[in-house]
Amino acid sequence: MKKFDGKKISDAELSKITEAIRLAPSSVGLQPYHVTIVTNPEIRAKLKEKAYGQSQIDTASHLFVFSARTDLAKRAEDYFALATGGKPDAKETMKAFYGLVSGTAKNHEGDAFAWAARQAYIALGFGLAACAEMKLESCPMEGFDPAGFKSVLNLPENLQPVALLAVGHQAPDAPALPAKVRFPAEDIFDTVA
Ligand SMILES: Cc1cc2nc3c(=O)[nH]c(=O)nc-3n(C[C@H](O)[C@H](O)[C@H](O)COP(=O)(O)O)c2cc1C
């Protein structure tokens, strides 16, 4: 959807979207992303300027800003603390898994942003699917200036905006969407039997 009517989605709908995003899978479970949900009209007006004036930004009920986390070593430590609940026994049992998690974080030190962004896009997909299930309108977006968003939202150093999800209900004067164009299955799929 390119233009929303500004009406708010319900709290139940919002929490289904946030849960779908929170429960999305990620490589070794690190969830190296953060989502800022923006409802404030003044901030949304500023963000619109950093998104080529796209009307989804200030007409959606909620605007989700997905940021990649680039502090992977810290994320791995936090993950392990969460998974073990700080219990020494659990730490011992999970030693091998901890090696995998921290090793993965270390392996991606050189491409932390690209790796974290890939994970964030999976979460974005889960948010989109949750909207579709509830028949809410949505628009995934990457047509915006990430540095501008970072500055307007005052995001910390370890967060880099990568994608947006605008959610809400269709505006009565929303532009008609073009017919769906999709490459045929033979183009997308290939079977090696
Ligand atoms: C990662 C991603 C970024 C996108 N960015 C924008 C965007 O900035 N603005 C916009 O209007 N649509 C955006 N779209 C929507 C696509 O343009 C749209 O899915 C595509 O044109 C096909 O349209 P359809 O899914 O309605 O058939 C984006 C979609 C994805 C998945």
PDBQT file of the ligand as one rigid body, heavy atoms in Angstrom, charges set to zero:
ROOT
HETATM    1  C1  LIG A 201      12.997  -4.609   0.480  1.00  0.00    +0.000 C 
HETATM    2  C2  LIG A 201      11.892  -3.859  -0.201  1.00  0.00    +0.000 A 
HETATM    3  C3  LIG A 201      11.991  -2.494  -0.343  1.00  0.00    +0.000 A 
HETATM    4  C4  LIG A 201      10.938  -1.769  -0.929  1.00  0.00    +0.000 A 
HETATM    5  N1  LIG A 201      10.997  -0.406  -0.946  1.00  0.00    +0.000 NA
HETATM    6  C5  LIG A 201       9.897   0.300  -1.346  1.00  0.00    +0.000 A 
HETATM    7  C6  LIG A 201       9.866   1.703  -1.212  1.00  0.00    +0.000 A 
HETATM    8  O1  LIG A 201      10.783   2.346  -0.711  1.00  0.00    +0.000 OA
HETATM    9  N2  LIG A 201       8.740   2.338  -1.630  1.00  0.00    +0.000 N 
HETATM   10  C7  LIG A 201       7.675   1.676  -2.147  1.00  0.00    +0.000 A 
HETATM   11  O2  LIG A 201       6.671   2.320  -2.509  1.00  0.00    +0.000 OA
HETATM   12  N3  LIG A 201       7.677   0.326  -2.284  1.00  0.00    +0.000 NA
HETATM   13  C8  LIG A 201       8.768  -0.370  -1.879  1.00  0.00    +0.000 A 
HETATM   14  N4  LIG A 201       8.760  -1.733  -1.970  1.00  0.00    +0.000 N 
HETATM   15  C9  LIG A 201       7.598  -2.410  -2.542  1.00  0.00    +0.000 C 
HETATM   16  C10 LIG A 201       7.926  -2.956  -3.925  1.00  0.00    +0.000 C 
HETATM   17  O3  LIG A 201       8.095  -1.884  -4.805  1.00  0.00    +0.000 OA
HETATM   18  C11 LIG A 201       6.802  -3.879  -4.364  1.00  0.00    +0.000 C 
HETATM   19  O4  LIG A 201       6.768  -5.016  -3.532  1.00  0.00    +0.000 OA
HETATM   20  C12 LIG A 201       7.005  -4.321  -5.800  1.00  0.00    +0.000 C 
HETATM   21  O5  LIG A 201       6.897  -3.200  -6.627  1.00  0.00    +0.000 OA
HETATM   22  C13 LIG A 201       5.985  -5.352  -6.206  1.00  0.00    +0.000 C 
HETATM   23  O6  LIG A 201       4.705  -4.912  -5.883  1.00  0.00    +0.000 OA
HETATM   24  P1  LIG A 201       3.629  -5.941  -5.321  1.00  0.00    +0.000 P 
HETATM   25  O7  LIG A 201       4.313  -6.674  -4.213  1.00  0.00    +0.000 OA
HETATM   26  O8  LIG A 201       2.483  -5.093  -4.850  1.00  0.00    +0.000 OA
HETATM   27  O9  LIG A 201       3.257  -6.798  -6.461  1.00  0.00    +0.000 OA
HETATM   28  C14 LIG A 201       9.804  -2.464  -1.425  1.00  0.00    +0.000 A 
HETATM   29  C15 LIG A 201       9.745  -3.858  -1.293  1.00  0.00    +0.000 A 
HETATM   30  C16 LIG A 201      10.755  -4.544  -0.675  1.00  0.00    +0.000 A 
HETATM   31  C17 LIG A 201      10.613  -6.028  -0.486  1.00  0.00    +0.000 C 
ENDROOT
TORSDOF 0
